[in-house]
Amino acid sequence: MSEHTETPWRQPSQAAPGQPEIDWIEVVRAQARSLRFGSIHVTVHDGRVVHIERIEKLRLPQTLSSH
């Protein structure tokens, strides 16, 4: 099983009026710290980070019995 989440964020130069500026590197660091198994994908367009995706994998315990 895997859990797929998208992190809402904006680069400092893209912050909407009235919205706090968020550093994308800090977003990736925070996601990595809380991730046990999985991956973080960073999408770049024209040299700018435009999207961050986190995919978390859940490891199931192995069983000795067969199906």
C-alpha positions in Angstrom: 0.0 0.0 0.0 1.1 3.5 -0.5 -0.1 6.9 0.5 0.3 9.8 -2.0 0.0 13.3 -0.8 0.7 16.7 -2.4 2.2 19.5 -0.3 0.7 23.0 -1.0 3.5 25.6 -1.1 4.8 28.5 -3.0 8.3 29.7 -3.6 9.0 33.1 -1.9 8.9 34.9 -5.3 5.5 33.3 -6.0 3.7 34.0 -2.7 0.1 35.1 -3.2 -0.8 38.4 -1.6 -1.6 37.8 2.1 0.0 34.3 2.1 3.2 33.5 4.0 6.3 32.8 2.0 7.4 29.1 2.3 10.9 27.9 1.3 10.6 24.8 -0.8 13.8 23.3 0.6 12.4 23.5 4.1 9.2 21.8 2.8 11.3 18.9 1.3 13.3 18.6 4.5 10.2 18.4 6.7 8.7 15.8 4.4 11.9 13.7 4.5 12.2 13.8 8.3 8.7 12.4 8.7 9.0 9.7 5.9 10.0 6.2 6.9 9.8 4.4 3.5 9.0 6.2 0.2 10.0 9.0 -2.0 9.7 12.7 -2.5 9.5 14.0 -6.1 10.4 17.6 -6.9 9.1 18.9 -10.3 11.0 21.8 -11.9 9.8 24.0 -14.9 12.1 26.6 -16.4 14.5 26.4 -13.5 11.8 26.9 -10.8 10.3 24.3 -8.4 6.6 24.1 -9.2 5.4 20.9 -7.5 6.4 18.6 -4.6 4.9 15.1 -4.2 5.4 12.7 -1.4 4.8 9.0 -1.8 4.8 6.9 1.4 5.1 3.1 1.3 3.7 1.0 4.2 5.7 -2.1 4.9 3.6 -5.1 6.0 5.1 -7.8 8.2 6.2 -11.0 6.6 4.1 -14.1 7.5 5.4 -17.7 7.6 2.2 -19.2 6.3 1.5 -19.5 2.5 -1.7 -18.5 0.8 
